[in-house]
Amino acid sequence: MKFSTKAIHAGNEPNLKEGGSGDVVIPIHLSTTFARKKVSRPTGGYEYSRSGNPTRNALEENLAALEGGKAAFAFSSGLAAIANILLLLKSGDHLISIDDVYGGTRRLFKQVFETFDLKFSFVNFVTGKDLQRHIQKNTKLIWIESPTNPLMKIVDIASACGMAKSKKILTVVDNTFASPYFQKPLALGADIVVHSMTKYIGGHSDAVGGCIVLKDKDLAVRIKFLQNAVGAILSPFDSFQTLSSSLYNLILASS
Ligand SMILES: Cc1ncc(COP(=O)(O)O)c(C=O)c1O
C-alpha cells in the first residue's frame, strides 16, 4: 500500500457494521465511559476513555501504519510522550542523548528525571562508532533526534541503532522534524519513534499532541500500561483534529 493510501485509510475505515452509521470520517467519541451489555465484558472493547477511546485509537492505528510500526500511542503533548518513554527506566540507569536535543526535552531530562537519579550524557554523535566510547555499564537508552531542533544535525540512524542493538541498548528516535513521509526510523533499526505531533503531523497549529510508535510487542504492552497508568492521553477532539490534519499534510507531501 502506498503512503498516501495508508494516510487516508489506516484507522479510518467507514463503519459499515450492521446498524452502523457508515461515517466516512471517524467521529469524535466524547463519551468518557462505555456501557456494557454484560458486566463481565465491555461492549465493543471500550470501558473508560483514558484506557481506550475509538477516536484516539483510529489516530493511533493511522500513526502505526505511517511509521511502519505494530502499535502507536497518542499523548497530550510531545513532552508527555517523551516522559512516558523515560518511565521505562529505573533509578541509576544512564541515557545518552544527542547534544543538540530539543531544549524542552533536555529540560525534562535534567530538571525532572535527573532528580529521580537517572543519569544523562549529551554527546555530539553521527555514527555508532562515535557513540561507543560513551557507553557505560548502566547505559539503557540512546536518544536520537534527527534532524535536531534547532541546529538540524543529522544522525546515521542505522549505524547508531546497529551499535546499540549489539549492546542490548534501546534506541529512541524523535522523528518530529522529518515526519514519517521522509524518514522511517523503525525500518532503520530503532526500537521506538516519538513525535511532537504539534509540528508537522498536526501541521495546522490547532492541536498540541505527541505519540510513541513501536514494533516490539512487549514494549508496546508496557507503553500501553504507562499511557493508562499515567493518564497523559490525547483528547478525542485533538485526536480527530490531528488525524484530519495528518491526512491532509501527508497526502500533500506525497502528491
Ligand atoms: C523535536 C521536538 N521534540 C519534542 C518537542 C516537544 O513537543 P510538544 O511541544 O508537543 O510537547 C518539540 C517541540 O518543539 C520538538 O521540536
The ligand as a MOL file (V3000), in Angstrom:
LIG
                    3D

  0  0  0     0  0            999 V3000
M  V30 BEGIN CTAB
M  V30 COUNTS 16 16 0 0 0
M  V30 BEGIN ATOM
M  V30 1 C 11.9660 17.8720 18.1690 0
M  V30 2 C 10.9480 18.1340 19.2190 0
M  V30 3 N 10.6170 17.1500 20.0840 0
M  V30 4 C 9.7060 17.3500 21.0640 0
M  V30 5 C 9.0620 18.5610 21.2260 0
M  V30 6 C 8.0610 18.7410 22.3460 0
M  V30 7 O 6.7800 18.6350 21.8340 0
M  V30 8 P 5.4950 19.4070 22.4450 0
M  V30 9 O 5.7270 20.8790 22.2820 0
M  V30 10 O 4.3620 18.8900 21.6060 0
M  V30 11 O 5.3910 18.9920 23.8700 0
M  V30 12 C 9.3590 19.6120 20.3380 0
M  V30 13 C 8.6830 20.9010 20.4780 0
M  V30 14 O 9.0290 21.8970 19.8470 0
M  V30 15 C 10.3340 19.3960 19.3170 0
M  V30 16 O 10.6710 20.3570 18.4510 0
M  V30 END ATOM
M  V30 BEGIN BOND
M  V30 1 1 1 2
M  V30 2 1 2 3
M  V30 3 2 2 15
M  V30 4 2 3 4
M  V30 5 1 4 5
M  V30 6 1 5 6
M  V30 7 2 5 12
M  V30 8 1 6 7
M  V30 9 1 7 8
M  V30 10 2 8 9
M  V30 11 1 8 10
M  V30 12 1 8 11
M  V30 13 1 12 13
M  V30 14 1 12 15
M  V30 15 2 13 14
M  V30 16 1 15 16
M  V30 END BOND
M  V30 END CTAB
M  END
